[in-house]
Amino acid sequence: MTRTRLILPLLFLATLCGCAPLVIGAGGAVLADQVVEDQKGGDGLF
């Protein structure tokens, strides 16, 4: 029982840390697309 209480939060944190670069990268792509749309018009990058 004690092992399960220790392993689950560590697993959650490891998963969360692994996904952070993907979330940040996706946010950067959306921001870059918006900037190109504002400057050049049209559909932007994507």
Secondary structure in CASP SS format (residue, H / E / C, confidence):
PFRMAT SS
TARGET T0000
AUTHOR 0000-0000-0000
METHOD secondary structure of the structure
MODEL  1
M C 1.00
T H 1.00
R H 1.00
T H 1.00
R H 1.00
L H 1.00
I H 1.00
L H 1.00
P H 1.00
L H 1.00
L H 1.00
F H 1.00
L H 1.00
A H 1.00
T H 1.00
L H 1.00
C H 1.00
G H 1.00
C H 1.00
A H 1.00
P H 1.00
L H 1.00
V H 1.00
I H 1.00
G H 1.00
A H 1.00
G H 1.00
G H 1.00
A H 1.00
V H 1.00
L H 1.00
A H 1.00
D H 1.00
Q H 1.00
V H 1.00
V H 1.00
E H 1.00
D H 1.00
Q H 1.00
K H 1.00
G C 1.00
G C 1.00
D C 1.00
G C 1.00
L C 1.00
F C 1.00
END
